[in-house]
Amino acid sequence: MFRVARNITLLLIVCFIASGIPLYADTIDIDLNLSIGATSKGNLSLDVQLNQISSSNWDVAIILSTDGKAIPVNFNPNNPFSIDLYHNNLHIQQLNLLDIADNLPDFTSELLVEDSILLTFSLLQEELDLPDGDYRLEIKPTIKDYDEKIEPLNIAFNFNTNYNYIPSLQSINRNETALLLYFPDPQYNNLIPITRIIPYTNTPLRATINNLQMGPIEELGLPIGSHVPPSSGLSLSRGIANVYLPNDVSNYGISSASSYIVVNSIVNSLASINEVNGVQFYFGGQIREVGFHDMTMDKPHYPSEEQKTYVGVMTENNRVLLAPIYLYENQPTVESVFNNLKYEGNPNIYRYGVIPPIPASVELLSHTLEDGVLTLELNEAFLEVYSSNNHKQAFMLEALLYSLTSLDNIDSVIFKVNNNPISSFGGVQLQNPVKPSKYINPEK
């Protein structure tokens, strides 16, 4: 009878502290055989409730209660509850209750549990610095001398942002020119290629530099304004674009990281023009040995030919853009590229705002390569995981396309499930081997 009353009380407590509906809950009874005096014994029960506040915020309530008899408990004062965070079976981090919860009791001395102890904290995706995905908490009290008798409690939850992904353009009009402009991501860690459509021009070098200096449009959610210095002149000779910059560019590239952004933004953008292979920089009409925070400048700069992994970068406007990440693997393979597109395949890449394109449930079963055409045999989860969301389907598909075709000898991809070719996916027709479009991340 007491147990029923206790459960009703706990439910009321949880509903009072959380505004969301409890989506995940679990309870475990723990026989601790705690002695009171010489022979008395008591029974503790651990209850955990997770309540979703938003797609990126969960409230957690931990309730440690008795069966009606007051029980003295000695917690580990430095870590009274062991709280481990996992992505599937990958251990991510251990959370310290003392750092994340408020209004805690005094765990430094013996605690008398008369009815129940309620502990609450929040799981905020941005503070945890985690990408979207499925996670679980493993929780257990760390009571001195009784750890071996307490089974941990596992609670599942997820972060699932409702973002917008715009697929690449398949073609443009004859009276238009597509410029590929590389702008920094919101954290200035990587460069993101953006396709800007302008009226047709026969001077793409000048148009590219001018549009780089204009910066991205505000709707993209990227840092606005110019991040490259003005250019007083441009020329093209034997595949090398000569870019004439002012003598003083000290306001640009004030650190090694920002210098990388400035230089490679210009190099990658100009090298997307068919006639351009590399870029030579001039400062005040002269070639310097070093510039932009001691970068070597006396020779042309070329875009990297390393294999690229295209991940999702979410901007301030909840727009997800494909961003190439260079992993510099010695011998990248189809399997390694596929695995790098998953969180568990390379957790160092992904964090809050950097989204792994492939969920854990999607598996590569086999693949073949013939005459530049890569055929992938995928499990059924590929079709099922985002079946009601074309944006996420297109994001996963194009991340695979751009990443795999950056490998040598791969020009196009065929997608199969149960040995049957997929006819369409994410709004893209797949009857024939698919090549990635030149017009990645259209600006609007």
C-alpha angles and dihedrals in degrees: 000000000000091000091057092049091047093053091050090051092050092050090053091049093052093046089051095053098042130057095198129078112262104252098171126034138158139174133199129185114218122201102206099168089218112184121229108192109327108326112001119119133196139194124229126196126201119209126182127188127186118198121189112227095173139337088280103033133065130177117217126201122191116192122188110188142167134227091249101291120102110245127192111225130188111206127191097263094211095049112011093174126031106225115180124182120214138181100209101308095336112107108222107175146324117247119215111220090210090063101044106034131071132212094025122175120245105277094178093085136036110297121213109216104202100165113339144331117221120203122179136185140153132245106216115185094212094049092047088047093223131148124230114290148099117299140170136205121222109203134180135151115251100221114173117258093003105072092108091058098051120088115210120245118230120208123183125215139151145210112223118172118199096224132167121240121185113203121229119274115257095206144351133218122270092245092056137080123208116216120196107214124184113216128176119259120243092273095042089238100118142013121249121205112229124189112221118187116212133168112283115286133181092204102067094160093060092039091053094050093044092050092047088056090051090059127210123317115260093244091069092066092227124130105288127221132047120310096178128071121251117268121223095191146009134195138167124220126170094335095314119114111212111212117195113207132179118275091246115053095153091127089063126063097012090166134033091254095050090044089058089052094050098045098042093043088062095038097048093043095050093040089059086073109092096233095050123085101163145353132243116199124215124193115203088343094307135100111237129202092228137013142150097050096332098312115155108260107165093091133048118274120227132195114259116266093200120124111272130215111207112215131174120261115193115212130206090272094055090253113143116214129188111246125188115231119194111220098176095217116177096227111008116196136192089258094050092048091049092048093047088060089064126076094232091047093063113359092174090073099053131071139134107325094014107093127199107229097214123058119224093252094062111091136188105226099180143330141201132198124207128163093342094310115119116202116201123198107202133182122252092263087077089069097036107044098074098016093137098042119069092181093061093041091054091046092053093044096049094043087057093046097049094041098048096043089055085072117092116267095014115113104155142007137226117202120210136178120188086359090297121119114242110240098199137359132176090357092305122119111232104179091117132038105290125229122195114256121247089227102074121172100007110216093230 
